Amino acid sequence: MTPCESIASAMNQNSLPTRLGEYISLILPGAHGHQQKAVCDFVLALVSVRSCCQAALARFFDNFEAASKRLSRLLHNERLETEALALAHASALVRRLPAEGCVRLALDWTTEETQHLLVASLTVGRRGLPLYWRSSHTTELKKRMSLYERQFLRTLFADVLSGVARRRFVLTADRWFADVDLLDLLDELGVSYVIRTKANYHVRVARVLAEARRLALGEESAPTGMGAGLVRRGRPTTGLSRAGASA
């Protein structure tokens, strides 16, 4: 590393707590100063340690025992509502969106044992920036995952992104989300999407039912076992058949 690079790296590290403090103050304007300070400190620890283990986060500080107690108080503080925090974070990001142009979103699940996190991320270049999320337990999702996903999308576009024109969005998702009811909802909301499907799913285009592999990539360019995709831009032209959804 050159001397200039070393100086730049040190400046970035020193400015991180300041910028992080400004961001926490922005999304938690009603929180007490000590609460903002605690959130800022532990987010900095999370970024630095790159672990969600409470013990690892506490070791980031000089006094392990005091940091452990402080973190426990923060996590059990009922006045810090996770849903309100998620909405405040999303609002801060939405305010920074450009006034024009395409807004690319990615939808995905993240699972850790019995905890499930549904996340909508802003696609910036090759990176995904978490925009809005909701967590749930396995028991909450049993036989209701599709309904849960649709409720999440309604909140995302009706509340979180209400100030942005729907025509600007392009939602991408993996084949797990290739569900008839979910696609119908996206059509109803007027949101464009690119969703991967299994190649043997049957898709209806202009009242013609055929395998997705023949419609999306073409038979010659879609090897056996390779996925296809459902694309919707502007007026709905493609639909996943209910029979195909269970294929």
Secondary structure, 3 states (H helix, E strand, C coil): CCHHHHHHHHHHHHHHHHHHHHHHHHHCCCCCHHHHHHHHHHHHHHHHHCCCCHHHHHCCCCCHHHHHHHHHHHHCCCCCCHHHHHHHHHHHHHCCCCCCCCEEEEEEEEEECCEEEEEEEEEECCEEEEEEEEEEEHHHHCCCHHHHHHHHHHHHHHHHCCCCCHHHEEEEECHHHCCHHHHHHHHHHCCEEEEEECCCCEEEECCEEEEHHHHHCCCCCCCCCCCEEEEECCCCCEEECHHHHCC
